[in-house]
Every structure is written in C-alpha cells, then in structure tokens.
Amino acid sequence: MMTILSLLPIISLLLCLIVIKVSVAKAGAISLTIALAIAFGFFGLSTFGLSIAVGKALSLALFVSLIVWCALFLYHLVDDFKAIDVINKNIVIFIEDKFVAFVLLAWLFTGLLQGMAGFGVPIVIVAPILIALGFDKIKSLAAALLGHSWAVTFGSMGAAFFIIQMITGIPPEDLGIPMWIFNTIAHLMTGIGVCWLYDGMKGVKKGISYVLPVSAVMAVVQYFTIFFGMYSLATLTTALSGLVTMFLLYKIRTKAKAAGGLYAGSLTLGQSVLPYAVILGLSLVFILLPSWLRDISLSFRFPGFETGLGYVVQAEAGYARMRLFGHPAVKLLCAALVAVIIYKRAKVWDTGVFKGAVKKTVKKGIPATLALLALGNMSLIMMDSGMMHRLASDTATLMGRFYPLAAPFFGVLASFLTGNNTNSNVLFGAFQQTIALQLGVSDAVMSAVQSISGAVGVALGPTLILMGAIATEQVGKESLIYKKLIGIVLLIALVMGIVNFILLGILSH
C-alpha cells in the first residue's frame, strides 16, 4: 500500500506530461499537491519537516534560477545583437553537411558547454542555434537534451562526481574507472541516439562511421584524464577531443577545401564567439585559484528531523552551496559583460536592443522559476518524507541479486524527479551503496552506474526540458519531447544494467 502511494506523485507527473499534455509547471503543481497530501496523511511528515523540505526546495530553486536567468540573458543579448547569426553562418561555411553539423553541435558542443557551465546552459545555447540553422524545433531540443547528457557527471567541473564520492565515502580513484566504463557507454549511445533523432535508422547508418571513431578517441582521452586525477576536467577534455576529431574526420572524408572567407556582419566571428570563450577561460582560471578563494561560498543550514513513521532526515550543514568562483551564473554574467563591451567597441550598441533582451529574459525567467519551485518542492517532500526511500527499498528487496539490472533505472528516475544528476546522487547514492554491500558486490561499480545513468536521465528532467522549451519557445509541447526521448534513455539504462550485472558478477568471483 505504502509503495503504491509513493508511486502516485510520479505517476501523476508522467500522466500530466505525456497523456494529458499539460505544461511542466502545471504538471509539477498537480503532482506537488498529491505528494503533499500523501506525505502528511500517510508518511507522518510534520509541519516542521515540511518547512525544512520547502526551505531546501527554495535554496535549490535559487541555485538553478540564477543560472537560468543568466543563461537566458546571455543568449538573448548575443542573439538580439546578431552574434548568433554570425556563428550560424560560419558553421555552414566550415561544415556544409547539415547532418554533421547537427551531430557535432547536439552531441559534442553541448558536452563542451556542460563541462564548462552545465545546469541547462548547453540546452539554452545549442538548441536555439540548431533551430536557427533550420532544423525542426522539437528535434533540435530533444537532440540537445540527449546529446549533452553523457557529459553531466563530470561536467560542471565534476559537481555530480564529487557529490557521490562524498556521500558514499568511496575514494575518487576507486570510483574513477567504473565511472569511465559507464560514461563510455553513455557517450557512445547518446551519439547514436542523436543520429536516430536526426533521421531514424538512416541517420544511424550515416552517423555510425563518425560516432564510433570519435567515441573511441573520447574514451581514451577521458581515461587518461581520470587516471591522472583531473576529475573536474574529465568532461571538458573529452568533449574537446571529440569536437576536434569529428571536424578533422569530416574534412578528410569530404576533402573539403579551406573556407574561402569567414562571414562577418556587424560583428566578426571572433567578436561573436568571445563571450563563450570567456566561459571556457574562466572555468580553467577558477580551477587554478588557491583553495581559500575557491571556498568562498554561500550555503544553507537545515536541521535534521524524524517523521512520524521513523524515517530520519539528516541535518545539512552546507546545502545548495554556491561558490563565488565556481557557480555557472558568475561565468555567464562575466560573459554577458564582455559581450556588452564588445558591442560598444564594435559600435553596434543599442540601448533599446539591450532593454529588449532584458524584457525577454524576465518574460521567460518568471515561469521557469515558478516551475522550478513546484517541481523542487515535490521532489524534496518525496525525499524527506521517506516516500522515495520506501519505493527504492521495496524494489530492491523484491529483485534481490538481480537488482543490479534495475540500478540504472533508479538513477534515471531520480534525475527525472529532481532535474539534475547531483540531486539524483544525493537521493540514491548512499542507497545504491547500501544495496551493493548487502549483496556483497562492488559498491564503487554500483555507485558509478548510479551516477552515469542519472546523468543520462537528466535528458528527461522536467525542469531542464522546461528551460529548453522556454529558450526555444516550445512551452506546452513538452509531451512531444518526452515521446522522442523516453525510449532512447530507457534503452541506454537497460544496456547499463546488463553491463552492471555482468561486471559485478565478474568482480565478485
């Protein structure tokens, strides 16, 4: 009975998004109401516990909303001053094959951006670029969502990786190689998935000759990056190597001659891409800062509590930590400031255009924040009431030694509910480790599959899809995006489950 009740908010969210086809904000509000009623009526959540869950949801919404608003502002700023147009036309000059351009942008450029900033930045930047190049809006958004997902665990300077390492207490060197194994599966299969989204099996047949060698190079580069302990760069270096490899393959195969000349409108290509180069540069600079500077941050403290059914929620000493020299919003704001300076020096500055970018940001940012609040509260209420723990525990008990096959689906589920890999690892990291220890198998492997499957599951996160829908003016069409993505994500989870089962079986003997 309690397991069924725990499922109701999730079922409600799925029905609202896929069957009834309402917006993410409305679906979140409905599911939040159901979760709240169940938490109070059946799981013994007190008003004090509710206030803690709401406080966590507000802090997470602040963390993510800052990124959303800054990313939207940067995009509208560069778009309204025609910098995106310059970038698009030069992409066509460098890569005439639209299929190659689609895969390179959706699968590899998104990964590069995820390595630098993450938290939705790749989606709100790349999906509009694809649309501007003439690709279908739904296809473009779905491809950016899926294509960037392989990069999430080691992206954002390794945020999700360090979270699960801290939660489980497993040394990073023990987690690194299992993470690399599952991440290799992720970037290979998401690359194939992007080809499928482009043109079904025809796209896969055309793209496999690119995806396989590029993925092989990425695997080698990421292995050595992890081997040398540079976890925070394990996405950045991998994506960059993939971009270079695919571009070179394209040039060699097509025997393309050097571009006759770069397109320049009121801005040059260098001026147009410089704000994005700032994001990359700052990401590298922040890594090199002394620890005392990198540790300057704002975070929240929340006391622990116990529900009426005895579920214990631990106290949080540094929840939703926002580092001054690490939070993506800082890099995005710096990039926007550089853009303003560039536009003024290039004498294209127009105060009216600037105000228009601000208005568009506000118009899109407000509904995004409201949706984040609804979904965040639903997720935290389910977590802190014990509903998610009950659901996971009963499933693990039911499956026994076959649980490793299902482990990736919990990673996907948690990312679907919380919207990001970091929260997915917070939700199920310790649980997956506990199950591994109970089964007598490697907790490092189980934790690795949790994180990487959770990364791929981010492609289904309602908050991320909402951000993309807002950035591409596709609000209300979220159900179409889910239909394109659910099958692919679940197939990747299934493959990871099989590999997890085999790998754990080998290591346990």
C-alpha positions as CSV (number, residue, x, y, z in Angstrom):
1,M,0.0,0.0,0.0
2,M,2.7,2.5,1.0
3,T,4.7,1.6,-2.1
4,I,1.7,2.4,-4.3
5,L,1.2,5.6,-2.5
6,S,4.8,6.5,-3.1
7,L,4.3,6.0,-6.8
8,L,1.3,8.2,-7.1
9,P,3.1,11.6,-7.5
10,I,5.4,10.1,-10.1
11,I,2.6,8.5,-12.0
12,S,0.7,11.8,-11.8
13,L,3.7,13.7,-13.2
14,L,4.0,11.2,-16.1
15,L,0.3,11.2,-16.9
16,C,0.2,15.0,-16.9
17,L,3.2,15.4,-19.1
18,I,2.6,12.5,-21.6
19,V,-1.1,11.8,-21.6
20,I,-2.9,15.0,-20.6
21,K,-0.1,17.0,-22.2
22,V,-0.1,20.0,-19.8
23,S,2.9,22.2,-19.2
24,V,5.7,21.2,-16.8
25,A,4.6,24.0,-14.4
26,K,1.1,22.7,-14.2
27,A,2.1,19.1,-14.0
28,G,4.5,20.0,-11.2
29,A,1.8,21.8,-9.3
30,I,-0.6,18.9,-9.5
31,S,2.0,16.3,-8.5
32,L,3.2,18.6,-5.7
33,T,-0.4,18.7,-4.3
34,I,-0.6,14.9,-4.4
35,A,2.8,14.4,-2.8
36,L,1.9,16.8,0.0
37,A,-1.4,15.0,0.8
38,I,0.3,11.6,0.9
39,A,3.3,12.9,2.9
40,F,1.0,14.4,5.6
41,G,-1.7,11.8,5.5
42,F,0.3,8.5,5.3
43,F,4.0,9.1,5.9
44,G,3.9,11.2,9.1
45,L,5.6,14.3,7.7
46,S,5.2,17.1,10.3
47,T,4.8,20.8,9.6
48,F,8.4,21.2,10.9
49,G,9.6,18.6,8.4
50,L,7.6,20.3,5.7
51,S,9.2,23.7,6.4
52,I,12.7,22.0,6.1
53,A,11.8,20.4,2.8
54,V,10.4,23.7,1.4
55,G,13.5,25.5,2.6
56,K,15.7,23.1,0.7
57,A,13.5,23.4,-2.4
58,L,13.8,27.2,-2.2
59,S,17.6,27.1,-1.9
60,L,17.8,24.7,-4.9
61,A,15.5,26.9,-6.9
62,L,17.7,29.9,-6.1
63,F,20.8,27.9,-7.2
64,V,19.3,26.9,-10.5
65,S,17.2,30.0,-11.2
66,L,20.4,32.2,-11.1
67,I,21.8,30.0,-13.8
68,V,18.5,30.0,-15.8
69,W,18.2,33.8,-15.7
70,C,21.8,34.5,-16.5
71,A,21.9,31.9,-19.4
72,L,18.7,33.4,-20.8
73,F,20.0,36.9,-20.6
74,L,23.3,35.9,-22.3
75,Y,21.5,34.1,-25.1
76,H,19.1,37.0,-25.8
77,L,21.9,39.5,-25.6
78,V,24.1,37.8,-28.2
79,D,21.0,36.8,-30.3
80,D,19.5,40.3,-30.4
81,F,22.8,41.8,-31.4
82,K,23.0,39.2,-34.2
83,A,26.1,37.4,-32.9
84,I,24.3,34.0,-33.1
85,D,23.5,34.8,-36.8
86,V,27.3,35.3,-37.4
87,I,28.1,32.0,-35.6
88,N,25.4,30.1,-37.5
89,K,26.5,31.3,-41.0
90,N,30.2,30.4,-40.2
91,I,29.2,26.9,-39.1
92,V,27.6,26.5,-42.5
93,I,30.9,27.7,-44.1
94,F,33.0,25.3,-42.1
95,I,30.6,22.3,-42.2
96,E,28.4,22.2,-45.3
97,D,26.9,18.8,-44.4
98,K,23.8,19.6,-42.2
99,F,23.8,16.2,-40.7
100,V,27.4,16.5,-39.5
101,A,26.7,20.0,-38.1
102,F,23.6,18.7,-36.3
103,V,25.5,15.8,-34.6
104,L,28.6,17.9,-33.8
105,L,26.5,20.6,-32.2
106,A,24.0,18.5,-30.4
107,W,26.4,15.8,-29.2
108,L,29.8,17.4,-28.8
109,F,29.4,21.1,-28.5
110,T,26.7,20.6,-25.8
111,G,29.2,18.4,-24.0
112,L,31.9,21.1,-24.1
113,L,29.4,23.6,-22.6
114,Q,28.4,21.1,-20.0
115,G,32.0,20.7,-19.0
116,M,32.3,24.5,-18.5
117,A,28.9,25.5,-17.0
118,G,26.2,22.8,-17.1
119,F,22.9,23.2,-15.3
120,G,20.9,23.8,-18.5
121,V,23.4,26.1,-20.2
122,P,24.1,23.7,-23.1
123,I,20.4,23.4,-23.8
124,V,19.5,27.1,-23.9
125,I,22.5,27.9,-26.0
126,V,22.7,25.0,-28.5
127,A,19.0,24.2,-29.2
128,P,18.3,27.8,-30.4
129,I,21.4,27.6,-32.6
130,L,20.2,24.4,-34.2
131,I,16.8,25.9,-34.8
132,A,18.4,29.0,-36.4
133,L,20.2,26.6,-38.7
134,G,16.9,25.4,-40.0
135,F,16.4,22.2,-38.0
136,D,13.0,21.2,-36.6
137,K,12.4,22.8,-33.2
138,I,11.3,19.6,-31.3
139,K,14.0,17.6,-32.9
140,S,16.6,20.2,-32.1
141,L,15.6,20.5,-28.4
142,A,15.4,16.7,-28.0
143,A,18.8,16.2,-29.6
144,A,20.5,18.8,-27.3
145,L,18.9,17.3,-24.2
146,L,20.0,13.8,-25.1
147,G,23.4,14.8,-26.6
148,H,24.6,16.7,-23.6
149,S,23.6,14.1,-21.0
150,W,26.7,11.9,-21.3
151,A,28.7,14.9,-20.1
152,V,26.8,15.6,-16.9
153,T,28.5,13.6,-14.2
154,F,32.0,15.0,-14.8
155,G,30.5,18.3,-16.2
156,S,30.1,21.5,-14.2
157,M,33.7,20.9,-13.0
158,G,32.8,17.4,-11.7
159,A,30.0,18.5,-9.4
160,A,28.0,15.3,-9.5
161,F,31.1,13.1,-9.3
162,F,32.3,14.8,-6.2
163,I,28.8,14.6,-4.6
164,I,28.5,10.9,-4.9
165,Q,32.1,10.4,-3.8
166,M,31.4,12.5,-0.6
167,I,28.1,10.8,0.1
168,T,29.5,7.2,-0.3
169,G,33.0,7.9,1.1
170,I,34.5,5.8,-1.7
171,P,37.9,7.2,-2.7
172,P,37.8,9.0,-6.1
173,E,40.5,6.8,-7.5
174,D,38.2,3.7,-6.9
175,L,35.2,5.4,-8.5
176,G,37.1,6.8,-11.5
177,I,37.5,3.7,-13.7
178,P,34.0,2.3,-13.1
179,M,32.7,5.8,-14.0
180,W,34.8,5.7,-17.1
181,I,33.3,2.4,-18.2
182,F,29.7,3.6,-17.9
183,N,30.5,7.0,-19.3
184,T,32.0,5.4,-22.4
185,I,28.7,3.6,-22.9
186,A,26.8,6.9,-22.4
187,H,28.7,9.0,-24.9
188,L,28.6,6.2,-27.5
189,M,24.9,5.6,-27.1
190,T,23.9,9.2,-26.9
191,G,25.8,9.9,-30.1
192,I,23.9,7.1,-31.8
193,G,20.7,8.4,-30.3
194,V,21.3,11.9,-31.7
195,C,21.8,10.3,-35.2
196,W,18.5,8.5,-34.7
197,L,16.7,11.7,-33.8
198,Y,18.0,13.3,-36.9
199,D,16.7,10.7,-39.4
200,G,15.9,7.3,-37.7
201,M,17.8,4.3,-38.9
202,K,19.1,6.3,-41.9
203,G,20.7,8.7,-39.6
204,V,22.3,5.9,-37.5
205,K,23.7,4.3,-40.6
206,K,25.2,7.6,-41.8
207,G,26.4,8.6,-38.4
208,I,27.9,5.4,-37.1
209,S,31.1,5.9,-39.1
210,Y,31.6,9.2,-37.2
211,V,30.3,8.2,-33.8
212,L,32.4,5.1,-33.4
213,P,35.9,6.6,-34.0
214,V,35.0,9.8,-32.3
215,S,33.7,7.9,-29.2
216,A,36.9,5.8,-29.2
217,V,39.1,8.9,-29.1
218,M,36.9,10.4,-26.3
219,A,37.2,7.2,-24.3
220,V,41.0,7.3,-24.5
221,V,41.2,10.9,-23.6
222,Q,38.8,10.6,-20.7
223,Y,40.6,7.5,-19.4
224,F,43.9,9.4,-19.0
225,T,42.2,12.5,-17.6
226,I,40.7,10.3,-14.9
227,F,43.9,8.3,-14.4
228,F,45.8,11.4,-13.6
229,G,43.1,12.5,-11.1
230,M,41.9,15.5,-13.1
231,Y,38.2,14.7,-12.5
232,S,36.9,18.2,-12.9
233,L,38.3,18.3,-16.4
234,A,37.1,14.8,-17.4
235,T,34.2,16.2,-19.5
236,L,35.9,19.3,-20.8
237,T,38.9,17.4,-22.3
238,T,36.7,14.6,-23.6
239,A,34.3,16.9,-25.4
240,L,37.0,19.0,-26.9
241,S,38.8,15.9,-28.2
242,G,35.6,14.7,-29.7
243,L,34.9,18.1,-31.4
244,V,38.4,18.2,-33.0
245,T,38.2,14.5,-34.1
246,M,34.8,14.8,-35.7
247,F,35.8,18.0,-37.5
248,L,39.0,16.5,-38.8
249,L,37.2,13.4,-39.9
250,Y,34.7,15.5,-41.8
251,K,37.4,17.5,-43.5
252,I,39.4,14.4,-44.5
253,R,36.4,12.4,-45.8
254,T,34.9,15.3,-47.8
255,K,38.3,16.5,-48.9
256,A,36.9,19.9,-48.1
257,K,39.0,22.9,-49.0
258,A,39.7,25.7,-46.6
259,A,36.8,28.1,-46.3
260,G,37.1,30.9,-48.8
261,G,36.4,33.5,-46.2
262,L,34.6,34.0,-42.9
263,Y,31.2,35.6,-42.7
264,A,31.1,38.8,-40.8
265,G,28.1,41.0,-40.3
266,S,28.2,44.0,-38.0
267,L,30.3,41.7,-35.8
268,T,33.2,39.4,-36.7
269,L,33.2,35.7,-35.8
270,G,35.8,36.4,-33.2
271,Q,33.7,39.0,-31.6
272,S,30.7,36.7,-31.7
273,V,32.3,33.8,-30.0
274,L,34.4,35.7,-27.5
275,P,31.7,35.7,-24.8
276,Y,31.6,31.9,-24.9
277,A,35.4,31.7,-24.9
278,V,35.2,33.7,-21.7
279,I,33.1,30.9,-20.1
280,L,35.8,28.4,-21.1
281,G,38.6,30.6,-19.9
282,L,37.1,31.4,-16.5
283,S,36.4,27.7,-16.0
284,L,40.1,27.0,-16.3
285,V,41.1,30.0,-14.3
286,F,38.8,29.2,-11.4
287,I,40.4,25.7,-11.1
288,L,43.8,27.3,-10.6
289,L,42.7,29.6,-7.9
290,P,44.0,29.0,-4.3
291,S,41.7,26.8,-2.2
292,W,40.8,29.7,0.1
293,L,39.4,31.7,-2.8
294,R,37.6,28.7,-4.3
295,D,35.9,28.0,-1.0
296,I,34.2,31.4,-0.7
297,S,30.6,30.5,-1.0
298,L,27.0,30.9,0.2
299,S,25.2,27.8,1.5
300,F,22.3,27.0,3.8
301,R,22.0,25.0,7.0
302,F,19.0,22.8,7.7
303,P,18.4,20.7,10.9
304,G,17.6,17.1,10.8
305,F,14.3,15.6,11.8
306,E,12.3,12.3,12.1
307,T,9.0,11.6,10.5
308,G,6.0,10.0,12.3
309,L,7.0,6.7,10.7
310,G,10.6,6.9,12.0
311,Y,12.3,8.0,8.7
312,V,15.3,10.0,9.7
313,V,16.4,13.0,7.6
314,Q,20.0,14.1,8.3
315,A,20.9,17.6,9.0
316,E,22.5,19.6,6.2
317,A,25.5,21.9,7.0
318,G,26.2,23.3,3.5
319,Y,23.1,22.7,1.4
320,A,23.0,24.2,-2.2
321,R,26.4,25.6,-1.9
322,M,27.0,28.5,-4.4
323,R,30.7,29.2,-4.8
324,L,31.6,32.7,-5.8
325,F,34.3,31.4,-8.2
326,G,32.5,28.3,-9.4
327,H,28.8,28.9,-9.8
328,P,27.9,29.0,-13.5
329,A,26.0,32.2,-13.1
330,V,29.2,34.1,-12.4
331,K,30.8,32.8,-15.6
332,L,27.6,33.7,-17.6
333,L,27.4,37.2,-16.1
334,C,31.1,37.8,-16.9
335,A,30.5,36.5,-20.5
336,A,27.5,38.9,-20.8
337,L,29.6,41.8,-19.5
338,V,32.3,41.0,-22.1
339,A,29.6,40.9,-24.8
340,V,28.4,44.4,-23.8
341,I,32.0,45.7,-24.0
342,I,32.4,44.1,-27.4
343,Y,29.2,45.5,-28.8
344,K,30.1,49.0,-27.7
345,R,33.5,48.9,-29.2
346,A,32.1,47.5,-32.4
347,K,29.7,50.4,-32.4
348,V,26.6,48.2,-32.7
349,W,25.4,49.0,-29.2
350,D,21.7,49.9,-29.0
351,T,20.1,50.6,-25.6
352,G,16.7,49.6,-27.0
353,V,18.0,46.2,-28.1
354,F,19.6,45.7,-24.6
355,K,16.3,46.5,-22.9
356,G,14.5,44.1,-25.2
357,A,16.9,41.3,-24.2
358,V,16.2,42.1,-20.5
359,K,12.4,42.0,-21.1
360,K,12.6,38.7,-22.9
361,T,14.7,37.3,-20.0
362,V,12.1,38.4,-17.5
363,K,9.3,37.1,-19.6
364,K,10.8,33.6,-19.8
365,G,12.5,33.5,-16.4
366,I,9.5,34.0,-14.2
367,P,7.5,30.9,-15.4
368,A,10.7,28.9,-15.3
369,T,11.3,29.9,-11.7
370,L,7.7,29.0,-10.8
371,A,8.0,25.6,-12.4
372,L,11.3,25.0,-10.5
373,L,9.6,25.8,-7.2
374,A,6.7,23.4,-7.9
375,L,9.0,20.5,-9.0
376,G,11.6,21.2,-6.4
377,N,9.1,21.1,-3.6
378,M,7.5,17.9,-4.9
379,S,10.9,16.2,-5.1
380,L,12.1,17.3,-1.6
381,I,8.8,16.4,0.0
382,M,9.0,12.9,-1.5
383,M,12.6,12.6,-0.4
384,D,12.3,14.0,3.2
385,S,9.0,12.2,3.9
386,G,10.6,8.8,3.1
387,M,8.5,8.1,0.1
388,M,11.4,7.7,-2.3
389,H,13.3,5.5,0.2
390,R,10.3,3.2,0.6
391,L,9.9,2.9,-3.1
392,A,13.5,2.1,-3.7
393,S,13.8,-0.3,-0.7
394,D,10.8,-2.4,-1.7
395,T,12.0,-2.7,-5.3
396,A,15.5,-3.8,-4.1
397,T,14.0,-6.3,-1.7
398,L,11.8,-7.7,-4.5
399,M,14.6,-8.1,-7.0
400,G,17.4,-9.4,-4.8
401,R,20.5,-10.4,-6.6
402,F,19.0,-9.2,-9.9
403,Y,18.8,-5.7,-8.5
404,P,22.0,-4.5,-10.4
405,L,19.9,-4.8,-13.6
406,A,17.5,-2.3,-12.2
407,A,20.0,0.1,-10.6
408,P,20.4,2.4,-13.6
409,F,16.6,2.9,-13.8
410,F,16.7,4.4,-10.3
411,G,19.4,6.8,-11.4
412,V,17.1,7.8,-14.3
413,L,14.1,8.1,-12.1
414,A,15.8,10.3,-9.6
415,S,17.1,12.6,-12.3
416,F,13.6,12.7,-13.8
417,L,12.2,13.8,-10.4
418,T,14.9,16.2,-9.3
419,G,16.1,17.5,-12.6
420,N,19.8,17.1,-12.1
421,N,22.5,14.4,-11.6
422,T,23.8,16.0,-8.4
423,N,20.4,15.6,-6.7
424,S,20.0,12.1,-8.1
425,N,23.2,11.1,-6.4
426,V,22.1,12.7,-3.2
427,L,18.8,10.8,-3.4
428,F,20.1,7.4,-4.3
429,G,23.9,7.4,-3.9
430,A,24.0,6.0,-0.3
431,F,21.1,3.7,-1.0
432,Q,22.8,2.1,-4.0
433,Q,25.9,1.7,-2.0
434,T,24.0,0.0,0.8
435,I,22.3,-2.4,-1.5
436,A,25.7,-3.3,-3.1
437,L,27.2,-4.0,0.4
438,Q,24.1,-6.2,1.2
439,L,24.6,-8.1,-2.0
440,G,28.3,-8.5,-1.4
441,V,29.3,-6.7,-4.7
442,S,31.4,-3.7,-5.5
443,D,29.9,-0.5,-4.1
444,A,32.2,1.5,-6.4
445,V,30.7,-0.1,-9.5
446,M,27.1,0.3,-8.2
447,S,27.8,4.0,-7.3
448,A,29.3,4.6,-10.7
449,V,26.3,3.2,-12.6
450,Q,24.0,5.3,-10.4
451,S,25.8,8.5,-11.3
452,I,26.2,7.9,-15.1
453,S,22.7,6.6,-15.5
454,G,21.4,9.6,-13.6
455,A,23.4,11.8,-16.0
456,V,21.6,10.3,-19.0
457,G,18.3,10.6,-17.1
458,V,18.8,14.3,-16.9
459,A,17.6,14.4,-20.5
460,L,14.1,13.6,-19.1
461,G,14.3,16.1,-16.3
462,P,11.1,18.3,-16.4
463,T,13.0,21.4,-15.2
464,L,15.6,21.1,-17.9
465,I,13.0,20.4,-20.6
466,L,11.1,23.4,-19.4
467,M,14.2,25.6,-19.6
468,G,14.8,24.4,-23.2
469,A,11.1,24.8,-24.1
470,I,11.2,28.4,-22.9
471,A,14.5,29.2,-24.7
472,T,13.1,27.7,-27.9
473,E,9.5,29.0,-27.5
474,Q,8.2,25.4,-27.3
475,V,6.3,25.7,-24.0
476,G,3.2,23.4,-24.0
477,K,4.9,20.9,-26.3
478,E,6.9,19.1,-23.7
479,S,5.0,15.9,-24.2
480,L,6.3,15.7,-27.8
481,I,9.9,15.9,-26.5
482,Y,9.3,13.1,-24.0
483,K,7.9,10.9,-26.7
484,K,11.2,11.3,-28.6
485,L,13.5,10.8,-25.7
486,I,11.9,8.2,-23.3
487,G,12.6,5.1,-25.4
488,I,16.2,6.1,-26.1
489,V,17.0,6.9,-22.4
490,L,15.4,3.7,-21.2
491,L,17.4,1.6,-23.8
492,I,20.6,3.2,-22.5
493,A,19.6,2.4,-18.9
494,L,18.9,-1.2,-19.9
495,V,22.3,-1.6,-21.6
496,M,24.0,-0.1,-18.5
497,G,22.0,-2.5,-16.3
498,I,23.2,-5.5,-18.2
499,V,26.9,-4.3,-18.1
500,N,26.5,-3.6,-14.4
501,F,25.1,-7.1,-13.7
502,I,28.0,-8.7,-15.7
503,L,30.7,-6.5,-14.3
504,L,29.6,-7.0,-10.7
505,G,29.4,-10.8,-11.3
506,I,32.9,-10.9,-12.7
507,L,34.4,-8.8,-9.8
508,S,32.6,-10.8,-7.1
509,H,34.3,-14.1,-8.2
